[in-house]
């Protein structure tokens, strides 16, 4: 069950818009259930884009981790292999609560392969050399096997009916709650970061007057508000990397801007991507409400699923009658879909009504700051508004922990299993906290 979360204090800033999906492709489901009651109930298997060649400066590891946050995994590997965390590559971040398999790379030029680390939470399934670092997005997708508990397994037919519909129509490509952190405020931090508001960012990150926070953090946050940074620092959990880094810098006498620079680059980049994600979610929600998620109109930017290419849809595209180029049959075959914005100065922008919807979403979340990002900042991209659910299966059963419904399906890279689950189960509650 979730820990009690404090309400905003009287000095809190205005409530930020909700970035989470609140609409359903198939209508709100009737069934409820519980996910992640234990780690073994949530299995994720990363589908690699390529296999290592066997030669090169980078050691590829196939890692199975259990109940471990992504940041903890990277820190553990960095310590064991005696490298900077930046020398470790990965294709995607995996859930903390669950048993997950993924490939990571470690840059070890001129070094022999060390023995694998000894930690009960991870297992190295294989290792091999390759010539380049594994980069974000270098995967085909992920395969999920999920047991949903506290649900009648005889309802499996109803669940299968809805999952089959999603396999045909596609599922809204919402970013899930993991994208916005355990306080659901990562997008707020991103806006403050790009808006060059270091004092406001630190107050949101560390103070008691911003977004809701777990009650156990109150003493640490109140100490910060009182300027007692040295007293606040030891009260934070060792996994609160950003908070501890900023506070440690302040204790050393850093300015607010310098304190923010002390936070890991990947954490700051994550906040900015969360702002992009909040805007994207708003666009998806509007299309779901309008019933146009699987349609393409004049001014849309179409997404080609086989290679991720995009093109601005004009009247001539909609009028195309050639069998291989006509929009309607390609939509039905899931060759292409409408796309939404991950705003930045280099993004292909929609026009017409689709463009108006995207601009409204950007204004709603204060995302205008994304359009003037620095050269080393986010340049913007597109993302499909829907994705295909592959190889779906459902079964009802029981084990020593009780009855369950087990679902299995594949999703392309970047898509969230929790978004599929919310189309099948109302208020599918997690039995344990996911990583912030």
Secondary structure as UniProt FT lines:
FT   TURN            10..11
FT   STRAND          32..35
FT   HELIX           39..41
FT   STRAND          42..48
FT   STRAND          58..66
FT   HELIX           70..81
FT   HELIX           85..87
FT   STRAND          88..90
FT   STRAND          99..107
FT   TURN            109..110
FT   TURN            120..121
FT   STRAND          122..130
FT   TURN            136..137
FT   STRAND          139..149
FT   HELIX           153..155
FT   HELIX           156..169
FT   STRAND          171..172
FT   HELIX           177..180
FT   TURN            181..184
FT   HELIX           186..194
FT   TURN            195..196
FT   HELIX           198..206
FT   HELIX           215..217
FT   HELIX           218..225
FT   TURN            226..227
FT   HELIX           229..233
FT   TURN            234..235
FT   TURN            238..239
FT   HELIX           241..251
FT   TURN            252..253
FT   HELIX           256..261
FT   HELIX           265..290
FT   TURN            293..294
FT   TURN            298..299
FT   STRAND          301..304
FT   TURN            305..307
FT   STRAND          310..312
FT   HELIX           315..319
FT   TURN            323..325
FT   HELIX           327..332
FT   TURN            333..334
FT   STRAND          336..342
FT   TURN            345..346
FT   HELIX           352..364
FT   TURN            365..366
FT   HELIX           367..372
FT   TURN            375..376
FT   STRAND          381..384
FT   STRAND          386..387
FT   STRAND          390..399
FT   TURN            400..401
FT   STRAND          402..412
FT   TURN            413..414
FT   HELIX           417..424
FT   STRAND          426..430
//
